[in-house]
Amino acid sequence: MKHFTLAIAFMVFLLQADFSAAEDNLITQLDSDHVDITAHFTGEQILVFGAIANKGDVIIKVTSPAQSVAMSQKVQSGPIWLDSGNITVKNTPGIMYLLSSHPIVQIVAPQELKKYGLSLESGLEGSVLEGSTHGMEDWRTAFLRLKQSKKYYKEFDNAVTVVGDRLFFSKLTLPAKLPLGEYALDTYLVRGGKVTAHQYSKLEVRQVQSELWVSNFAHQNPWVYGASFTLLAIAIGLALGIMLRRNSNTDD
C-alpha cells in the first residue's frame, strides 16, 4: 500500500512537471530501490513509472551483475552420450530483461539496437570464454537458449503502458532465484526509430544479514551445518517427547 501511495503521489507530480527546457526529456522512478532476499523469498514485483516530454515509445532494460555459465555439448557414440566440448562463459549478465511499449524490432532502428544494446544478444558483448569451442561453434545460440529456457533472458513486448503520451508505467517481475548485487535499470525514450533520451537507475538486490550469515556458514561449513541442524532436530524431538509424557502423567 505504501508503494502504491508513493506511485500515485509521484504521478501527480509528473503531471505538473515542466519539460519545456528540453525537447526530449525523461523521468523514471522505482517504487522501491532494493529487494531483500530471505529464506522464504519467492520473487518480487517492482513498479517502474515515470514521464516523457513528448509522444514516443519507452524501453526498460534490466541487467543483473555478471555471472559465469558453464556449458557442455554432448554427442552420441553408439548407446553412450559423451561430452564433445566444455566452455565457461564469463562476464555476462545473470539476468537480462527488455520491457517495451511495442516490440523493440518495430520501434528501434538496427543501428540503434546495437548502439544501446537493446537485444538479448547484446548480453554476450564483452563476454570472456574459457575452454575450447571445438564442436561448440554455435555456443552463442546455445547460451541464449539456455538463458531463455530458464527465463533469465527475456523480452516483454507491450509490457510498458504509456498513458496520454505523457506518463508510463511497467511492472517488473523478478524470479525467486536472483543474483545478488546492483542491478542496472536503463530507461530509453524512442522516437522515429532513434533513442532520444535515456535515464539510468539502480536496484539493489541484497540478502538480509541474518540470512547471509546462515547462508555463508552453510556454504563454508556444510558438514558442521548439517550436523548442527540434525542435532537441533533431535533436541526438539526429545523436548517435545518429554513435554508429551509430562502432560500424559498430569492427565493420569
matplotlib code that plots the C-alpha trace (Angstrom):
import matplotlib.pyplot as plt

x = [0.0, 2.9, 4.5, 1.1, 0.6, 4.1, 3.5, 0.2, 1.9, 4.8, 2.4, 0.6, 4.0, 4.9, 1.6, 2.6, 6.3, 7.7, 9.5, 9.8, 13.5, 14.2, 12.6, 13.0, 13.1, 12.6, 11.9, 11.9, 11.2, 11.0, 8.6, 11.5, 15.2, 16.1, 15.0, 15.6, 16.3, 15.2, 14.9, 11.3, 11.8, 9.6, 10.1, 9.1, 7.4, 8.8, 6.7, 8.7, 7.0, 7.7, 7.0, 8.1, 8.2, 6.8, 5.0, 7.2, 7.9, 9.6, 12.0, 13.3, 16.4, 17.2, 20.6, 22.0, 25.6, 27.7, 27.8, 29.7, 27.9, 29.4, 28.2, 28.9, 27.8, 27.0, 27.3, 26.1, 28.7, 26.7, 24.4, 26.6, 26.4, 29.8, 30.9, 32.3, 33.3, 33.2, 33.4, 32.7, 31.1, 32.1, 31.2, 27.6, 24.6, 23.0, 19.6, 18.6, 15.1, 13.8, 10.4, 8.9, 5.7, 5.8, 8.0, 11.5, 12.4, 9.4, 10.3, 14.1, 16.4, 19.0, 22.0, 20.3, 19.7, 23.4, 24.5, 22.4, 22.4, 18.7, 18.7, 19.2, 22.3, 23.9, 24.3, 27.2, 29.1, 32.3, 31.9, 35.0, 35.4, 37.3, 37.9, 37.8, 34.8, 35.7, 32.4, 30.5, 30.8, 27.1, 27.8, 26.2, 22.9, 23.2, 23.9, 20.9, 18.7, 19.8, 19.2, 15.8, 14.7, 15.3, 13.6, 16.7, 16.9, 13.5, 11.8, 8.5, 6.7, 3.9, 4.9, 5.2, 2.0, 2.1, -0.8, -1.8, 1.5, 3.0, 3.1, 4.3, 4.5, 5.5, 5.6, 9.0, 8.6, 11.7, 12.1, 12.8, 16.5, 18.3, 22.0, 22.9, 24.3, 23.5, 21.1, 21.2, 17.9, 18.1, 15.0, 15.0, 12.6, 12.4, 11.0, 11.3, 13.4, 16.0, 16.8, 16.2, 16.5, 18.0, 17.9, 19.9, 18.5, 19.8, 18.2, 20.0, 19.3, 20.6, 20.5, 19.5, 22.3, 21.0, 20.1, 23.5, 25.4, 23.5, 24.0, 27.7, 28.1, 26.3, 28.4, 31.7, 31.0, 28.5, 29.2, 29.0, 25.9, 24.3, 25.3, 24.1, 20.7, 20.4, 21.3, 18.8, 16.0, 16.8, 16.8, 13.5, 12.1, 13.3, 11.9, 8.5, 8.6, 9.3, 6.5, 4.0, 4.9, 4.6, 1.2, 0.2, 1.3, -0.6, -3.8, -3.4]
y = [0.0, 2.3, 1.8, 2.3, 5.6, 6.7, 5.9, 7.9, 10.9, 10.9, 10.6, 13.7, 15.5, 14.3, 15.6, 19.0, 18.8, 21.3, 19.8, 23.0, 23.2, 20.2, 18.9, 15.3, 14.5, 11.5, 11.0, 7.5, 6.3, 2.9, 2.2, 0.5, 0.8, -2.5, -6.1, -8.1, -11.8, -14.0, -17.8, -17.6, -15.3, -16.3, -13.4, -9.7, -7.2, -3.7, -0.9, 1.3, 4.5, 8.0, 10.7, 11.7, 15.2, 14.2, 11.3, 8.2, 4.6, 3.5, 0.7, -0.5, -2.6, -4.6, -6.3, -8.0, -8.3, -10.6, -14.4, -17.3, -20.0, -23.5, -25.2, -28.6, -30.3, -34.0, -36.2, -39.8, -42.5, -45.7, -46.1, -43.6, -39.8, -38.1, -34.5, -33.1, -29.7, -27.7, -24.0, -21.4, -18.1, -15.3, -11.6, -11.9, -10.6, -13.3, -11.8, -9.6, -8.3, -6.0, -4.4, -2.2, -0.4, -2.1, -4.9, -3.5, -4.5, -2.5, 0.8, 0.9, 1.1, -1.7, 0.6, 1.9, -1.6, -2.3, 1.0, 0.8, -3.0, -3.4, -7.1, -10.2, -10.9, -7.8, -9.7, -11.5, -8.4, -8.3, -11.9, -14.0, -17.6, -20.3, -23.6, -24.8, -24.1, -27.1, -28.8, -25.8, -23.2, -22.3, -21.7, -18.2, -19.7, -22.4, -19.8, -17.7, -20.8, -21.9, -18.4, -18.1, -21.6, -20.6, -17.3, -15.3, -13.6, -12.4, -9.7, -8.5, -6.8, -4.4, -4.6, -0.8, 1.2, 4.8, 6.9, 10.1, 10.4, 11.7, 9.0, 5.4, 2.5, -1.1, -4.0, -5.7, -9.2, -10.8, -14.5, -16.4, -17.1, -13.8, -12.9, -10.5, -7.1, -3.9, -4.2, -1.6, -0.3, 1.8, 3.5, 4.8, 7.1, 6.2, 8.4, 7.8, 4.7, 6.6, 6.8, 10.4, 10.2, 7.9, 7.6, 5.2, 3.9, 1.1, -1.6, -3.3, -7.0, -7.9, -10.7, -9.7, -10.0, -12.9, -14.9, -14.0, -15.3, -18.6, -19.0, -18.3, -20.6, -23.4, -22.9, -22.8, -25.5, -27.9, -30.8, -28.7, -27.0, -30.4, -31.9, -28.9, -29.0, -32.7, -32.3, -29.4, -31.5, -34.4, -31.9, -30.5, -34.0, -35.1, -31.9, -32.5, -36.1, -35.1, -32.5, -35.0, -37.5, -34.9, -33.9, -37.6, -38.1, -35.0, -36.3, -39.6]
z = [0.0, 0.8, -2.6, -4.3, -2.5, -3.4, -7.0, -7.1, -5.4, -7.9, -10.8, -9.7, -9.5, -13.0, -14.5, -13.2, -14.2, -16.6, -19.6, -21.6, -21.1, -23.3, -26.5, -25.3, -21.6, -19.4, -15.7, -14.2, -10.7, -8.9, -6.1, -4.3, -4.8, -3.2, -2.9, 0.3, -0.1, 2.8, 3.3, 2.2, -0.8, -3.8, -6.1, -6.1, -8.3, -8.8, -10.2, -12.7, -13.7, -15.0, -17.5, -21.0, -22.5, -25.9, -27.5, -28.0, -27.1, -23.9, -23.4, -20.0, -19.9, -16.7, -16.2, -13.2, -12.1, -14.3, -13.7, -15.1, -17.0, -17.7, -20.8, -22.5, -25.6, -25.7, -28.8, -29.1, -29.7, -30.1, -27.0, -25.0, -24.8, -24.4, -23.8, -27.0, -25.6, -22.4, -22.0, -19.4, -20.4, -18.1, -17.8, -18.9, -17.0, -14.9, -15.7, -18.7, -19.3, -22.0, -21.4, -24.1, -25.1, -28.5, -29.9, -30.0, -33.5, -34.7, -33.0, -33.0, -36.0, -36.3, -35.7, -32.5, -31.3, -31.5, -30.1, -26.9, -26.5, -26.9, -27.8, -25.8, -27.9, -26.5, -23.2, -24.8, -25.6, -23.6, -22.6, -21.9, -22.8, -21.0, -22.7, -26.3, -28.5, -30.8, -31.5, -30.0, -32.7, -32.1, -28.4, -28.6, -29.7, -27.0, -24.4, -25.2, -25.5, -22.0, -20.5, -22.2, -21.2, -17.5, -18.2, -17.1, -20.5, -21.9, -24.0, -22.7, -25.6, -24.8, -21.1, -20.7, -20.7, -22.0, -20.7, -22.5, -24.3, -21.1, -18.4, -18.4, -16.1, -16.0, -13.6, -13.3, -12.0, -10.5, -10.1, -6.8, -7.8, -8.2, -8.4, -5.5, -6.2, -8.0, -11.0, -13.8, -14.9, -18.1, -19.5, -23.1, -24.9, -28.6, -31.3, -35.1, -34.6, -32.5, -28.8, -27.9, -24.1, -21.5, -17.7, -15.5, -12.2, -9.9, -8.0, -5.1, -4.5, -1.1, 1.4, 4.9, 7.4, 9.5, 6.3, 4.8, 7.9, 7.8, 4.0, 4.3, 7.2, 5.4, 2.3, 4.1, 6.7, 5.1, 7.5, 10.6, 9.4, 8.6, 11.9, 13.8, 12.0, 12.8, 16.5, 16.7, 15.2, 17.7, 20.6, 19.6, 19.2, 22.7, 24.2, 22.6, 23.8, 27.4, 27.3, 25.9, 28.7, 31.3, 30.0, 29.9, 33.5, 34.6, 33.0, 34.8]

ax = plt.figure().add_subplot(projection="3d")
ax.plot(x, y, z, "-o")
ax.set_aspect("equal")
plt.show()
